[in-house]
Amino acid sequence: MRMHKFYIYIILVFLALMPRVSASRQELRLPVVPATLCAPHERAAYVVEHFWDNMCFADTALSHNREWMEQNFVNFLSVMPHASAEAVDSAFANLLHRAGTNEGAIAVVYELAEQYLNEWQSPMYNQDFFISFLSAATTEPSLSALYGDRSRYLLEVAQKNRPGNIATDFAFVQADGSEHTLHQWLKRPTLLVLYSADCDHCRKVIEQLKQHAALAAA
């Protein structure tokens, strides 16, 4: 009899935990797009802006689960290329506002954003989206104490040397010991390559540039 009671107790515990376990393996339920939105960019905008509506960040079993959050964060990012810049800004602001009430959850979100959007090896590397994320992070009050300084610093760095902008000036010393600044030294269109001396990938890129016909002609 005692053994039967023991088995029954185990089964009851398993049944009590089963909804949470199974839920942790599922992806977040996507928002239902209104039928009135027909254009692809409108539908994408609605999805990214409401992507986290069904997420309860107070549920630490999910919001602190990096694997679960990572899969949903990747799904979230995959829709962004189809939405407008304004929708992306709104989507990141909504995510950070909702997650910001939970310190552990925001730590996971912040780490994922840096990994997927700011590391060039990432297949989803995107400085425009990372700037949007950081802009939202600098204006979200709940993040100011823990991530305010870091967000402002990373945003300043990310906004430097954007395509179409003038390169940030800096000082350097030539091999002959003469000192210059970039803006003083450049007198004609110049391809500037910044690389690490021990970077094998960088050396391969430089060799490819040397063999580029248009660059050689210039």
C-alpha positions in Angstrom: 0.0 0.0 0.0 2.8 2.4 0.9 4.5 1.6 -2.4 1.3 2.4 -4.3 0.9 5.7 -2.5 4.5 6.5 -3.4 3.9 5.8 -7.1 0.7 7.9 -7.0 2.6 10.8 -5.4 5.2 10.7 -8.2 2.5 10.7 -10.9 0.7 13.6 -9.3 3.9 15.6 -9.1 4.7 14.8 -12.7 1.3 15.9 -13.9 1.6 19.1 -11.9 4.9 19.9 -13.6 4.1 18.7 -17.1 2.3 21.9 -18.3 5.3 24.0 -17.3 7.8 21.5 -18.9 6.0 21.2 -22.1 5.4 25.0 -22.3 9.2 25.6 -21.9 9.8 23.6 -25.1 7.3 25.5 -27.1 7.8 28.7 -29.1 5.9 31.8 -28.2 2.4 32.0 -29.6 2.5 34.6 -32.4 0.1 37.5 -32.4 -3.0 37.3 -34.7 -2.6 39.8 -37.5 -5.8 41.8 -38.2 -7.4 40.9 -41.5 -7.5 44.6 -42.4 -3.7 44.6 -42.7 -2.9 43.2 -46.2 0.4 44.6 -47.2 3.4 42.4 -46.2 5.3 45.3 -44.5 2.1 46.1 -42.5 1.7 42.6 -41.4 5.4 42.3 -40.5 5.2 45.5 -38.5 2.2 44.3 -36.5 4.0 41.0 -35.7 7.2 42.5 -34.5 5.4 45.2 -32.5 3.2 42.6 -30.7 5.6 39.7 -30.8 6.0 39.6 -27.0 2.4 40.3 -26.0 1.8 36.7 -25.0 5.0 36.5 -23.0 4.8 36.8 -19.2 8.3 38.0 -18.2 7.4 37.4 -14.5 7.5 33.7 -15.4 11.1 33.1 -14.6 11.0 29.5 -15.8 10.7 30.9 -19.3 12.2 34.4 -19.2 15.4 33.2 -17.5 15.6 30.1 -19.7 18.3 31.2 -22.2 17.6 28.5 -24.7 13.9 29.2 -24.8 14.4 33.0 -25.0 17.1 32.6 -27.7 14.8 30.6 -30.0 12.1 33.2 -29.6 14.5 36.1 -29.9 15.8 34.7 -33.2 12.2 34.3 -34.4 11.6 37.9 -33.4 14.6 39.2 -35.3 13.8 37.1 -38.4 10.6 39.2 -39.1 12.4 42.6 -38.8 13.9 42.8 -42.3 10.3 42.8 -43.6 9.2 45.7 -41.4 9.8 49.4 -41.4 12.5 51.1 -39.3 9.8 52.7 -37.3 8.2 49.4 -36.5 11.6 47.9 -35.5 12.1 50.9 -33.1 8.7 50.3 -31.6 9.3 46.6 -31.3 12.5 46.9 -29.4 11.0 49.6 -27.1 8.0 47.3 -26.4 10.3 44.3 -25.6 12.6 46.2 -23.3 9.7 47.9 -21.5 8.1 44.5 -20.8 11.3 42.7 -19.9 12.7 45.6 -17.9 10.6 44.7 -14.9 12.6 41.5 -14.5 16.3 41.9 -13.9 17.1 38.3 -15.0 15.0 38.5 -18.1 16.5 41.8 -19.3 20.0 40.3 -18.7 19.2 37.5 -21.1 17.6 39.8 -23.7 20.6 42.2 -23.6 23.1 39.3 -24.0 21.2 37.9 -26.9 21.0 41.3 -28.6 24.7 41.8 -28.4 25.4 38.3 -29.6 23.1 38.3 -32.6 23.2 41.9 -33.7 26.7 43.2 -32.8 29.0 40.2 -33.4 30.0 40.1 -37.0 30.2 36.3 -37.0 26.5 36.2 -36.3 24.3 35.3 -39.3 21.9 38.0 -38.1 24.5 40.7 -37.6 22.9 44.0 -38.2 24.2 47.4 -36.9 21.0 49.2 -37.9 18.9 46.9 -35.6 21.5 47.1 -32.9 21.4 50.9 -32.9 17.6 50.6 -32.7 17.9 48.3 -29.7 20.4 50.5 -28.0 18.3 53.6 -28.6 15.4 51.9 -26.9 17.6 50.8 -24.1 18.9 54.3 -23.4 15.3 55.7 -23.1 13.8 52.8 -21.0 13.7 54.0 -17.4 13.8 50.5 -15.9 17.2 49.9 -17.6 19.0 53.1 -16.6 20.5 51.8 -13.4 22.1 48.6 -14.8 22.5 49.2 -18.5 22.3 53.0 -19.0 26.0 53.7 -19.2 26.7 50.6 -21.3 23.9 51.4 -23.7 25.0 54.9 -24.2 28.6 53.9 -24.8 27.7 51.1 -27.2 25.3 53.4 -29.1 28.1 56.0 -29.5 30.5 53.4 -30.9 27.9 51.9 -33.2 26.9 55.2 -34.7 30.5 56.0 -35.7 31.6 55.5 -39.3 28.1 54.6 -40.7 27.8 54.2 -44.4 27.5 57.6 -46.1 29.0 59.5 -43.2 32.4 61.1 -42.8 34.9 58.7 -41.1 35.7 59.6 -37.5 39.0 61.4 -37.3 41.8 60.0 -35.3 45.6 60.6 -34.8 48.3 58.1 -35.9 52.0 57.9 -36.3 53.7 56.8 -39.5 56.6 54.4 -39.7 59.0 57.4 -40.1 57.8 58.9 -36.8 55.7 61.7 -38.3 52.3 62.4 -36.6 49.1 63.0 -38.5 45.4 62.8 -38.2 43.2 61.0 -40.7 41.4 64.1 -42.0 44.7 66.0 -42.4 46.4 63.1 -44.2 43.7 62.1 -46.7 43.9 64.1 -49.9 42.0 61.8 -52.2 39.4 59.0 -52.0 41.0 56.3 -49.8 40.2 52.8 -48.8 40.9 52.5 -45.1 41.4 49.0 -43.6 41.6 48.6 -39.9 42.7 45.1 -38.8 44.6 43.1 -36.2 48.1 42.0 -37.1 47.4 38.5 -35.9 44.0 38.1 -37.7 44.2 35.4 -40.4 40.8 36.4 -41.8 41.9 40.0 -42.1 45.0 39.0 -44.1 42.8 37.0 -46.5 40.6 40.0 -47.0 43.6 42.2 -47.7 44.9 39.8 -50.3 41.5 39.7 -52.0 41.5 43.6 -52.1 44.9 43.6 -53.7 43.5 41.5 -56.5 40.4 43.6 -57.0 40.6 45.1 -60.5 38.8 48.4 -59.8 40.9 49.0 -56.7 44.1 48.2 -58.5 43.1 50.7 -61.3 42.5 53.4 -58.7 
